[in-house]
Amino acid sequence: MLGQMMQQPLLVSSLLVHAERHHGEREIVSRRVEGDLHRTTYRELAARSRRLANALTKLGVQRSERVATLAWNGYRHMELYFAVSGMGAVLHTLNPRLHPEQLLYIAEHAEDQALFFDLTFLPLVAAVAGRLQKVRHWVALCARAHLPADAAKIPGLLCYEDLIDAHHDRFDWPEFDENSASSLCYTSGTTGNPKGVLYSHRSTLLHTYAAALPDALNCSATDSILPVVPMFHVNAWGLPYVGCMTGAKLVFPGPALDGKSLYELFESEQVTLSAGVPTVWQGLLAYVQGNGLKFSSMRRTVIGGSACPPAMLRAFGEGLGVHVLHAWGMTETSPLGTTCAFKAAHAGLDKDGRYALMAKQGRAIFGVDMKVVDDAGQELPFGSEQQGELLVRGPWVIESYFKDVGGSPLRSDAAGRGWFPTGDVATIDADGYMHITDRSKDVIKSGGEWIGSIDLENIAMAHPAVAMAACIGVPHPKWDERPLLVVVKKPGAEVTRDELLASFGGKIAKWWLPDDVVFVDAIPLGATGKMQKNKLREQFRDYQLPSA
Amino acid sequence: MLGQMMQQPLLVSSLLVHAERHHGEREIVSRRVEGDLHRTTYRELAARSRRLANALTKLGVQRSERVATLAWNGYRHMELYFAVSGMGAVLHTLNPRLHPEQLLYIAEHAEDQALFFDLTFLPLVAAVAGRLQKVRHWVALCARAHLPADAAKIPGLLCYEDLIDAHHDRFDWPEFDENSASSLCYTSGTTGNPKGVLYSHRSTLLHTYAAALPDALNCSATDSILPVVPMFHVNAWGLPYVGCMTGAKLVFPGPALDGKSLYELFESEQVTLSAGVPTVWQGLLAYVQGNGLKFSSMRRTVIGGSACPPAMLRAFGEGLGVHVLHAWGMTETSPLGTTCAFKAAHAGLDKDGRYALMAKQGRAIFGVDMKVVDDAGQELPFGSEQQGELLVRGPWVIESYFKDVGGSPLRSDAAGRGWFPTGDVATIDADGYMHITDRSKDVIKSGGEWIGSIDLENIAMAHPAVAMAACIGVPHPKWDERPLLVVVKKPGAEVTRDELLASFGGKIAKWWLPDDVVFVDAIPLGATGKMQKNKLREQFRDYQLPSA
């Protein structure tokens, strides 16, 4: 027997309709590539999204076809989010930080029919345009007056504002199966070709509800949200959708992600909540601390993508009064899986206890379930403190990659059937708080035991002279692998190998102590701002450890 | 093209699984009919729910069959919520405040197979049991030791704790279509037979996500929630489900709803959030104010079901530091439709401005859309200040009544097709805040114009001598109807007709002023605590107004 409530599909367009209708006056502020600060509202954004949907229809974009973007965080990118998904096509956000060859592979694999790009990426687009035969339309995200002379290199280049102006703002968002694809984002795996994760309208809407909950991102109409996390990276963790659902003000930083630009935007737009990966906050923290500044409105920031070093938690919390909410997720999980919101039982924790808890990635948001399993696939009970691979499942977790590349990513063994193996190594404590100890491929295997590289990096990062630290396993004749610490010093700061190793005293088991330290000028970062330890391992493959 | 995320149905059982797994230690505290305060946890509740599901299976309860309850708010009732819906049967919550003849009608119409009841209702059950042939199992919600001697009047009566004890706690919640029926609640209409609203697992889960959002009930794991609103009334506004989703502590008051009992429970369990209809708060406010008490932990309460008088908003807010969140909903809307959460634009309001806003029922929660239409069915624009009938739609709004009684409740005219007409008369302001001015059947029609009875009642309620006020239209030879104010004075308080009418001065248009005042000992309340104005209209049908 079926219930007798209205059947309404969960569609991305409904978010925009709600925002226009119930939060029409709320602002969306964008730092543009053109250099200025642009202000619009949900009402205007909705009208322009409908114009864009008419334009895309006129250009011949069909239901389910992919429309690609190469763009910073901004209102035009957001219009593409809603126009493309809303009309039933699939928004494909390309990551401009990828190597051009990878971009070519991805755009071809996705069969992108149109590509919308910010002017920043004109050289990149000019370089690849001739090799992307399937792309029928190239659109520069600007007004015609801003088109540079060399734009003529791209035959038939269209101008976004012309497109918008040429169409009226009446468009009825179609109704269709909520399981239809809405957007596509490729993972930048460290080995092999990137693989596409194809989100549905249903998965996006459910993720949006869950993301806005008080113990997740806790977003309300009174918030002013600045997503530093790019809209080309897992849909900016869902924040453009959360904005529409809640009526929060959205502040988009465009290409200006340096500490000074971000700080000024936080202040001028009275931002209350931000979100990004740890590496983007380094510059902001340095600028704010270096100039003795404070935040007048920012109270919370969400950090995920990589583990947030405890030193950064304290720098924000104790130094600046900004509570860091540690979160965990992946492209394959839309991305939110866990957030480190406190439980009532934690009310009595002292400061050190609170920070120790905040360093964990947190507990499952309702919708996602998780477990940690041993090598045999058996679940390790919560509170066992044993580390194992983290498995997750839920209605916004991947079932299979786009075009089924690589076969089913899910576990097929009896114990893990139907679960997605994250590739993360983690523990789960008795309260259900998950703590990532490593990526499974980054784990250092010493004498048959695992050493978690993240703990070692966090201790190194706490040293005042250290700007960035990576710990990798290098081959060792007796122990198979031993940890090597690779460190970037802060500008002008000094620290010796022995001083740094001495700072580990009493904080870890003795056999976890890195065998050596090397100082480098830079650690390679991937397209999503994560340290590329595979490159470091390659670089230090033949490194002679003193103990070897 | 479909997205490639996991297909997981939205099921009520997943709420319990989440609560057990991620909030297993969190408490559920219940004042029992037995008189004591009972403490359990989500972990224990989940295990007992599985035992109960085994017991129901053994009793022969099949998928989709209705299992009825006649019970107060408590942990056993909550176990029924999850065991019955979780196994795929339908939880039917009967309202014990209904007349026995209505109860009989409802239980027969629903074809209830089993009835679980608190001992409070033994006399009621004993009176109707012989006439309910389809009910195969009668279960008293207690331990055998608490069964009174006269329980033997009900042949084959089972004892709940025996049932639980006799079965093991291993039960795999089945997976099925999320559109399956999960629970059933009858509306107690003022005319005609009650009609059933049949919720689905999908509608329940989506409503739960929306209800927990920061601008809705704003529930987190650190909350301690006491639902005064009964679990037999639209699933206690969804709070048992919200508890599981968020890991909030739940505090159930059982049958003890007097001011003293409630206050003591608020304090002893450090309740942070409560919810109920305006009439239940009268007793609590009188007790707290009369004894010069304060709340040490309670900061918010949700008031809905009927319009909350502005005087009550201020009594809670100014006197006790408890923020009242005004909300609107109906049995047909699961129930949450709107909540009166502020927007950023309201930050500059002064105190009077804030209270004026808080007196509105609020703005649409994402998922529900609403509009106000004129007599011709045309939408009145937001901000027009014109009143009209409120229409709503959304995935947790009714499509049709159980067994399609009364035909489709939805509008069939072109302008309103697919919308549910609420029977409420309302305005919507420019910011999207809806304000109920009346029930359409309670509107007073004077000289072709509408007079909203709620505004008049609110003014009367603000007088210190008034405990309760109802304003009804009575026949008038010239104007068709004119308003008559029916008032219950506070114990020991005095006020005259003329004094009371004088208090309306300057607050309303002159032609809205009630023509007369009658003082009565009591105003009849319906089964959900709302004033039964139809009975008052009947009673005063021949009342001679001085102007007539």
Interface residues (C-beta under 8 A of the other chain):
Chain A: M1 L2 G3 Q4 M5 M6 Q7 Q8 L10 L15 V17 H18 R21 H22 H23 E25 R26 S64 V90 D177 N179 S180 A181 S182 V197 L198 Y199 S200 H201 R202 S203 L206 Y209 A210 A212 L213 P214 D215 N218 C219 S220 A221 T222 D223 S224 M245 T246 G247 K249 S334 A341 F342 K343 A344 A345 A347 R363 A364 F366 D369 F382 R393 G394 P395 W396 V397 I398 E399 S400 Y401 F402 G418 F420 D431 G432
Chain B: M1 L2 G3 Q4 M5 M6 Q7 Q8 L10 L15 V17 H18 R21 H22 H23 E25 R26 S64 V90 D177 N179 S180 A181 S182 V197 L198 Y199 S200 H201 R202 S203 L206 Y209 A210 A212 L213 P214 D215 N218 C219 S220 A221 T222 D223 S224 M245 T246 G247 K249 S334 A341 F342 K343 A344 A345 A347 R363 A364 F366 D369 F382 R393 G394 P395 W396 V397 I398 E399 S400 Y401 F402 G418 F420 D431 G432
